[in-house]
């Protein structure tokens, strides 16, 4: 499972292993970019499931990851790529 998978490092971390046969769960805030990621991975023959969620919302990320686990199995690895910024 990769958080922040819709762009940049998170996208690369999701795409690379998926194209090599890993089953990938991907979360991010932007549904349209997750759809693009899903299309890219599936076009390459990879397995991916996606869920829209913002890691700043604990409930949303929990609700997103549970269905991913139901569809893909318990994750072997979670890459917490997305971050949360806070002003001091």
Long-range contacts (C-beta under 8 A, 24 or more apart in sequence): 1-25, 1-26, 1-27, 1-65, 1-68, 1-75, 1-77, 1-78, 1-79, 2-26, 2-27, 2-78, 2-79, 2-81, 3-27, 3-28, 3-53, 3-55, 3-61, 3-78, 3-79, 3-80, 3-81, 3-82, 4-28, 4-55, 4-81, 4-82, 4-83, 5-34, 5-37, 5-50, 5-81, 6-30, 6-33, 6-34, 6-36, 6-37, 7-33, 9-81, 10-79, 10-81, 10-82, 11-37, 13-79, 13-81, 14-41, 14-48, 15-40, 15-41, 15-46, 18-44, 18-46, 18-47, 18-48, 19-44, 19-45, 19-46, 21-46, 22-46, 22-47, 23-47, 23-48, 23-72, 23-73, 24-48, 24-49, 24-72, 25-49, 25-50, 25-51, 25-65, 25-68, 25-69, 25-71, 25-72, 25-75, 26-50, 26-51, 27-51, 27-52, 27-53, 27-55, 27-61, 27-64, 27-65, 27-68, 27-82, 28-52, 28-53, 28-82, 29-53, 29-54, 47-72, 55-80, 55-82, 55-83, 55-84, 56-84
